[in-house]
Amino acid sequence: MGTAETSPPEGSRIRRANLRTGLILAAIALVFFVGIIATRFIGDSAIGMSVVGLSILLFLSIAIGRNIRK
């Protein structure tokens, strides 16, 4: 009977890819929160918008760069 299980090397490759994606998303969330906290301390809303914009730009460049490399 055929099972849909993946081989250990394939499973570990998928696990590493999921871990990388999770770390990237966690880093982006951390940047958002740091930007919001910095905005509260400094008092200028332009800094918060800049941090959010830069984090989105960073995420897009990483995502596009990973797909181009493949």
DOMAR-543696 format. One record per residue: residue number from 1; x, y, z of N, C-alpha, C in turn. Coordinates in steps of 0.1 Angstrom, whole numbers, plus 5000, padded with zeros to 4 digits. Atoms other than C-alpha are relative to their C-alpha. Layout:
! residues N
GUZA   nr  neast  nnorth   nup  caeast  canorth  caup  ceast  cnorth   cup
GUZA  NUM      X       Y     Z       X        Y     Z      X       Y     Z
...
This chain:
! residues 70
GUZA   nr  neast  nnorth   nup  caeast  canorth  caup  ceast  cnorth   cup
GUZA    1   5008    4988  5000    5000     5000  5000   5009    5012  5000
GUZA    2   4992    4988  5001    5013     5034  4991   4997    5010  5011
GUZA    3   5002    4990  4990    5018     5059  5018   5006    5014  4995
GUZA    4   4996    4986  5005    5023     5097  5013   5011    5006  5009
GUZA    5   4989    4995  4991    5052     5099  5038   5012    5004  4991
GUZA    6   4988    4995  5007    5083     5118  5027   5012    4993  5006
GUZA    7   4987    5006  4995    5118     5104  5031   5006    5009  5010
GUZA    8   4993    4992  4990    5139     5116  5060   5007    5012  4994
GUZA    9   4993    4988  5005    5161     5139  5038   4990    5010  4995
GUZA   10   5010    4991  5005    5131     5154  5021   4992    5007  5012
GUZA   11   5007    4994  4988    5113     5159  5055   5009    5010  5007
GUZA   12   4991    4991  4993    5144     5175  5071   5002    5013  4991
GUZA   13   4999    4988  5008    5147     5199  5041   4988    5009  5001
GUZA   14   5013    4992  4999    5111     5210  5044   5000    5006  5014
GUZA   15   5000    4994  4986    5116     5214  5082   5010    5012  5001
GUZA   16   4990    4989  5000    5147     5236  5076   4994    5012  4993
GUZA   17   5006    4989  5007    5128     5257  5051   4989    5007  5008
GUZA   18   5011    4995  4991    5098     5261  5075   5006    5008  5012
GUZA   19   4993    4993  4989    5122     5271  5103   5006    5013  4996
GUZA   20   4995    4987  5006    5139     5297  5081   4989    5010  4998
GUZA   21   5012    4992  5003    5105     5311  5071   4995    5006  5014
GUZA   22   5005    4996  4986    5094     5312  5108   5009    5010  5006
GUZA   23   4990    4990  4995    5126     5330  5118   4999    5014  4993
GUZA   24   5001    4987  5007    5122     5356  5091   4988    5008  5004
GUZA   25   5012    4993  4995    5086     5363  5101   5001    5005  5014
GUZA   26   4998    4995  4986    5096     5365  5138   5009    5012  5000
GUZA   27   4992    4988  5000    5123     5390  5129   4993    5012  4995
GUZA   28   5008    4989  5005    5099     5411  5110   4990    5005  5011
GUZA   29   5009    4996  4989    5074     5411  5139   5008    5007  5011
GUZA   30   4991    4993  4991    5103     5421  5162   5003    5014  4996
GUZA   31   4997    4987  5005    5112     5450  5140   4988    5009  5001
GUZA   32   5012    4992  4999    5076     5462  5139   4998    5004  5015
GUZA   33   5002    4996  4986    5073     5461  5177   5011    5010  5005
GUZA   34   4989    4991  4996    5107     5478  5182   4997    5014  4994
GUZA   35   5003    4987  5006    5096     5505  5158   4989    5007  5007
GUZA   36   5011    4994  4992    5064     5511  5177   5004    5005  5013
GUZA   37   4995    4996  4987    5082     5512  5210   5009    5012  4998
GUZA   38   4991    4989  5002    5108     5536  5196   4992    5013  4997
GUZA   39   5009    4989  5002    5080     5558  5183   4994    5006  5012
GUZA   40   5005    4995  4987    5065     5560  5218   5010    5008  5008
GUZA   41   4990    4993  4993    5098     5570  5233   5004    5013  4994
GUZA   42   4995    4988  5007    5109     5595  5207   4989    5010  4997
GUZA   43   5012    4992  5002    5074     5608  5199   4998    5005  4986
GUZA   44   5001    4996  5014    5078     5612  5162   4994    4988  4992
GUZA   45   5006    5011  5007    5054     5591  5141   5007    4997  4987
GUZA   46   4993    5003  5012    5076     5594  5110   5010    4989  5002
GUZA   47   4991    5010  4997    5101     5571  5127   4993    4986  4999
GUZA   48   5007    5012  5000    5075     5544  5132   4996    4996  4986
GUZA   49   5003    5003  5013    5064     5546  5096   5012    4996  4992
GUZA   50   4988    5004  5007    5100     5544  5084   5004    4986  5004
GUZA   51   4996    5014  4995    5107     5513  5105   4990    4990  4993
GUZA   52   5010    5010  5007    5075     5496  5091   5003    4999  4986
GUZA   53   4997    5000  5014    5084     5506  5056   5013    4992  4997
GUZA   54   4987    5007  5002    5120     5494  5059   4998    4985  5002
GUZA   55   5002    5014  4997    5109     5461  5074   4992    4993  4989
GUZA   56   5007    5006  5011    5084     5455  5046   5010    4999  4988
GUZA   57   4991    5001  5011    5111     5463  5020   5010    4989  5002
GUZA   58   4991    5010  4997    5135     5440  5038   4994    4986  4997
GUZA   59   5007    5013  5002    5110     5411  5038   4998    4997  4985
GUZA   60   5002    5002  5014    5102     5416  5001   5013    4997  4993
GUZA   61   4987    5003  5006    5139     5417  4991   5005    4986  5003
GUZA   62   4996    5014  4997    5146     5385  5010   4991    4990  4993
GUZA   63   5009    5009  5007    5115     5368  4996   5003    4999  4985
GUZA   64   4997    5000  5015    5123     5378  4960   5014    4994  4997
GUZA   65   4986    5005  5002    5160     5371  4964   5000    4985  5002
GUZA   66   5000    5015  4999    5153     5335  4976   4994    4994  4988
GUZA   67   5006    5007  5012    5130     5328  4947   5008    5002  4987
GUZA   68   4992    4999  5012    5154     5342  4921   5012    4990  5001
GUZA   69   4988    5009  4999    5183     5321  4935   4996    4986  4996
GUZA   70   5004    5014  5004    5163     5289  4929   4999    4998  4986
